């Protein structure tokens, strides 16, 4: 059986490499990996927690006509998006508003495999998320999210042999 250690990296093929590097560094505040920036080769690797985000420059890459949204139910199959966990979602939204980020949807709540009409009150049986989706300069969907695990859940005790 395969024994994965962690999700190592996510790659985004980009057309306007300098603009995308500036967005991920200056707007989202991701730190460039000290060994992962080769602008002449069109490669930039950012650190975000325990996972790296890699931008790969392909100026003539085709772009799907359908722009994804914050609601996966309406979107085509395939990799949809990624999420950046923040401690305070309202603060993070205000920061991105200062940079005039284009929002994909309003605030959403998701838990137990479905969209929720509002944030759960009290104990919730399972994991739930409060999130808002936005577009990077090339239209890729990213979510800012607050993660609300069930009381007593410790991720570090799971998924490791």
C-alpha positions, 0 to 999 in steps of 0.5 A: 500500500502507498504510504503518502507523507504529505501533499508536497506541492501544487502547480499552476501553469501561468501566462503572465509569470511576473504578474502572477509572482507579484500577486502570490507574493505581494497580495497573498503574502506567500514567501518564495522558497529560498531554493525555488525561484528561477525567473529566467526559467519561468519557475517560482515556488512559494511556501504555504504551511507544509505545502509548496505552490509552484508557478510554471510559466507557459505564455501561450497556454490555452485557457478553458472558456468556462471560468470556475466558481466558488461552487464546484457543483456548477463547474467541469470535472478536474482539479477545481481549486485550492484553499488557504487556511487563515486564522481570521477570515474576516480580516483576510477578506478585508486585506484582499479587498484592499487589493481589489481582488475579484471575488468568485462568490459570497461567504459560504459554509460547508460541512458534512459533504454539503453546503450549509445555509449558515455557520453551525452553532454549538457542536457540529458532527464533523468538520465544517468550513467558513470560506470565500472564493476569489480569482487570481489575476488569471482566473484560477479559483482559490478559497480563503477558509477558516477550518472548524474541526470537531472538538478534540480532533487532532490532525497530527494523530491521523494519517501516519503509520 
